[in-house]
């Protein structure tokens, strides 16, 4: 390196200008090559991670794809995963929504971000999907405790009445 510097110092000023211009011309080319190599590695790593999402499912659990009624609103506030409450109902024939499950982990589909899946125990899948797979989702804070399923009352609330009779 010292010899190259000595050659540069002894060179005439015209050659110094040419060498400087050559070095400046190489900088954008080298920067472009380094940027392209870095972006292809990060894209490859994200594709590899997204393709292997099924390897993170715990034993005894399944990912259940669901249709989210309020997915447009959810799209702007939820990242790749989160904790939510699930509500079913709200259609014209049954406008009242009922709570199905609390503190459920939800995952955005890596290949199509408009689709979602929930992580539930295999034994609870039938309870969640018994009416339909269309849900309204309410986002909760990440530190919420474990999943809790709400038992629906099929017969409705018991109405009691007291009848007083006088003689």
C-alpha positions in Angstrom: 0.0 0.0 0.0 2.9 2.3 0.8 4.4 1.7 -2.7 1.1 2.6 -4.3 1.0 5.8 -2.4 4.6 6.7 -3.4 3.7 6.0 -7.1 0.7 8.3 -6.7 2.7 11.1 -5.1 5.4 10.9 -7.9 2.8 10.8 -10.7 2.1 14.0 -12.7 -1.1 16.0 -11.9 -2.9 14.8 -15.1 -2.6 11.2 -14.0 -3.7 12.0 -10.4 -6.9 13.6 -11.8 -7.6 10.5 -14.0 -7.0 8.2 -11.0 -9.3 10.3 -8.8 -12.1 10.3 -11.5 -11.7 6.5 -12.0 -12.1 6.0 -8.2 -15.2 8.2 -8.0 -16.7 6.3 -11.0 -16.2 3.0 -9.2 -17.9 4.0 -6.0 -21.6 4.0 -7.2 -21.0 0.6 -9.0 -19.6 -1.0 -5.8 -22.3 0.5 -3.7 -25.0 -0.8 -6.1 -23.5 -4.3 -6.0 -23.3 -4.3 -2.2 -26.9 -3.1 -1.9 -28.2 -5.7 -4.3 -26.5 -8.5 -2.5 -27.8 -7.3 0.9 -31.4 -7.0 -0.3 -31.5 -10.4 -1.9 -30.2 -12.0 1.3 -32.9 -10.3 3.4 -35.6 -11.2 0.9 -34.5 -14.8 0.9 -34.4 -14.9 4.7 -38.0 -13.4 5.0 -39.3 -15.9 2.4 -37.7 -18.8 4.3 -39.2 -17.6 7.6 -42.7 -17.0 6.1 -42.7 -20.4 4.4 -42.0 -22.2 7.7 -44.8 -20.7 9.8 -46.3 -24.2 10.4 -43.2 -25.3 12.3 -44.1 -22.9 15.2 -47.4 -24.6 16.0 -47.2 -26.2 19.5 -48.1 -29.8 20.0 -51.9 -30.3 20.4 -52.7 -27.0 18.7 -53.8 -26.2 15.2 -54.0 -23.1 13.0 -57.6 -22.5 12.0 -58.2 -20.1 9.0 -61.0 -17.7 9.7 -62.8 -15.0 7.8 -62.6 -11.7 9.6 -65.5 -9.4 9.1 -63.6 -6.3 10.0 -60.3 -7.2 8.2 -59.9 -3.8 6.6 -59.8 -2.1 10.0 -57.7 -4.9 11.4 -55.3 -4.6 8.5 -54.2 -1.1 9.6 -53.6 -1.9 13.3 -52.4 -5.5 13.5 -48.9 -6.7 12.5 -48.0 -10.3 11.7 -49.6 -11.6 14.9 -51.5 -10.5 18.0 -54.0 -11.3 20.7 -57.7 -10.8 20.0 -61.2 -11.5 21.2 -63.5 -13.3 18.7 -67.2 -12.4 18.2 -69.7 -14.2 16.0 -73.0 -13.1 14.7 -74.0 -9.7 13.5 -75.7 -10.8 10.3 -79.1 -9.5 9.3 -81.0 -12.5 10.6 -79.2 -12.3 14.0 -77.9 -8.8 14.6 -76.6 -9.4 18.1 -73.0 -10.6 18.3 -71.8 -13.0 21.0 -68.4 -13.6 22.4 -66.9 -16.9 21.3 -63.3 -16.7 22.8 -61.0 -14.4 24.6 -57.3 -13.9 24.3 -56.9 -15.9 21.2 -53.6 -15.7 19.2 -54.2 -14.6 15.6 -51.7 -14.8 12.8 -51.7 -13.0 9.5 -51.1 -15.3 6.5 -47.6 -14.7 5.2 -48.5 -15.2 1.5 -51.8 -13.2 1.6 -51.9 -10.6 4.3 -55.7 -10.2 4.0 -56.3 -13.7 5.5 -55.9 -14.7 9.1 -55.7 -17.9 11.2 -56.1 -18.5 14.9 -54.1 -20.8 17.1 -56.4 -23.0 19.2 -56.3 -26.4 20.8 -57.5 -29.3 18.6 -60.3 -30.0 21.0 -61.8 -26.5 20.7 -62.0 -26.2 16.9 -65.6 -27.5 16.7 -66.7 -25.1 19.4 -65.3 -22.2 17.5 -66.6 -23.1 14.0 -70.0 -24.5 15.0 -72.0 -21.6 13.6 -69.6 -20.2 10.9 -66.1 -19.1 10.3 -67.0 -15.4 10.0 -65.8 -13.4 13.0 -65.5 -9.8 14.2 -62.1 -9.4 15.9 -61.2 -7.0 18.7 -57.5 -6.5 19.3 -56.1 -6.8 22.8 -52.8 -6.0 24.4 -50.1 -8.7 23.9 -49.7 -9.4 27.7 -53.3 -10.8 28.0 -53.5 -14.1 29.7 -54.3 -17.5 28.1 -57.1 -18.3 25.8 -60.6 -18.6 27.3 -63.6 -20.0 25.5 -67.0 -18.7 26.3 -69.8 -21.2 26.7 -72.9 -20.1 24.8 -76.3 -20.5 26.4 -78.5 -22.2 23.7 -81.8 -21.9 25.6 -81.3 -18.3 26.5 -81.4 -16.7 30.0 -83.9 -18.2 32.5 -86.8 -15.9 33.2 -88.2 -16.3 36.6 -91.5 -14.8 37.8 -93.1 -14.8 41.1 -96.9 -15.1 41.2 -98.8 -13.9 44.3 -102.3 -15.1 44.9 -104.6 -13.8 47.5 -107.5 -15.8 49.1 
